[in-house]
């Protein structure tokens, strides 16, 4: 599956578990969050006030 900013945090962590460190670097504690199963990467970035372009670049995914 191709990961994008519209993928869920859960899908990201399933496909790229190493992304945990990147999320923590941006101040996102999404690993243990129950919302992660249904929240997109884009939605999480907005909720945490993180520039989406910076986050997706660090994660190596497309917008």
C-alpha positions in Angstrom: 0.0 0.0 0.0 1.3 3.5 -0.8 1.2 5.7 2.2 0.0 9.2 1.9 -1.0 12.0 4.3 -4.6 10.6 4.1 -3.4 7.2 5.4 -4.2 6.6 9.1 -1.5 6.7 11.8 -2.3 3.0 12.4 -1.5 2.1 8.8 1.7 4.2 8.9 2.9 2.4 12.0 2.0 -1.0 10.6 3.9 -0.5 7.4 6.7 1.7 8.7 7.2 1.0 12.5 10.4 3.0 12.4 8.1 6.1 11.9 7.5 6.0 15.7 10.7 7.9 16.3 9.8 10.5 13.7 6.3 11.0 15.2 7.9 11.5 18.7 10.4 13.9 17.3 7.4 16.1 16.2 5.8 15.8 19.6 3.2 13.3 18.5 2.4 10.5 21.0 0.3 8.7 18.4 1.7 5.2 19.2 -0.5 4.5 22.1 -3.4 6.8 21.2 -6.7 5.1 20.6 -7.6 7.8 18.0 -4.6 6.6 15.8 -6.7 3.8 14.2 -9.0 6.3 12.5 -7.1 9.5 12.4 -5.2 10.4 9.2 -1.6 11.6 9.3 -3.0 14.9 7.9 -5.6 15.2 10.6 -3.0 14.5 13.3 -0.6 17.1 11.9 -3.4 19.7 12.0 -4.5 18.7 15.5 -0.9 19.0 16.8 -0.1 22.2 14.9 2.6 20.5 12.8 3.4 21.7 9.2 2.2 18.8 7.1 4.9 19.3 4.4 7.6 18.9 7.1 6.0 15.8 8.6 5.4 14.0 5.3 8.9 14.8 4.2 10.4 13.3 7.4 8.2 10.3 7.1 9.1 9.8 3.4 5.5 9.7 2.2 3.5 11.8 -0.3 0.9 14.4 0.5 
